[in-house]
Amino acid sequence: MACGGCSGAAGRGCQVTRTIGRRKRTGSADVFDKRYQPIPRPDGSLLRDWNDPEILAADIRYVWSVTDCDGRLYVTPGYAVVNYFGRLLCAVPWPDVEMENPDYRYA
């Protein structure tokens, strides 16, 4: 079945239609820090804006988004745009299969 936006089959490399399942919300900020090693900015803070030059130049697998979900902050892999609070640039990339990565509690 084609997705209607391209000639590929939906779910197999199609860039137009992608079903996103519910991501696990497990993992603490300490586990996240140890596993992915966020890189501080020159002023010592970790949060970056969407237009930070280092974020824009980085491979997406090194970028995490801090999002607000029902009053709690979570870190999720890649570029989230809904309830976006800030971005983190990390020294260690997240694995290739994005949905296998859990969200981590940020605060």
Secondary structure as GFF3:
##gff-version 3
##sequence-region A 1 107
A	DSSP	alpha_helix	29	36	.	.	.	ID=ss1
A	DSSP	alpha_helix	53	57	.	.	.	ID=ss2
A	DSSP	three_ten_helix	60	62	.	.	.	ID=ss3
A	DSSP	beta_strand	63	69	.	.	.	ID=ss4
A	DSSP	beta_strand	72	77	.	.	.	ID=ss5
A	DSSP	beta_strand	84	89	.	.	.	ID=ss6
A	DSSP	three_ten_helix	98	100	.	.	.	ID=ss7
A	DSSP	beta_strand	104	105	.	.	.	ID=ss8
###
